[in-house]
Amino acid sequence: MDHNERAVHASSFGAAAVAHAEHRPDYARAAVAWALEAAPARGCWTWAPGPAS
């Protein structure tokens, strides 16, 4: 693929991406809070590999 062809491909979704960003709904705060309630170890993260002791 040459430079011109790559530029055409890179710009082909510009208008659709702008329309999507303008019209997509935001996540409702209540829905996010509900989804995070069931998350294990809320507020506590273990970064070491393997089980925490």
HELIX and SHEET records of a PDB file:
HELIX    1   1 HIS A    3  SER A   11  1                                   9    
HELIX    2   2 GLY A   14  HIS A   23  1                                  10    
HELIX    3   3 ARG A   29  GLU A   37  1                                   9    
END                                                                             
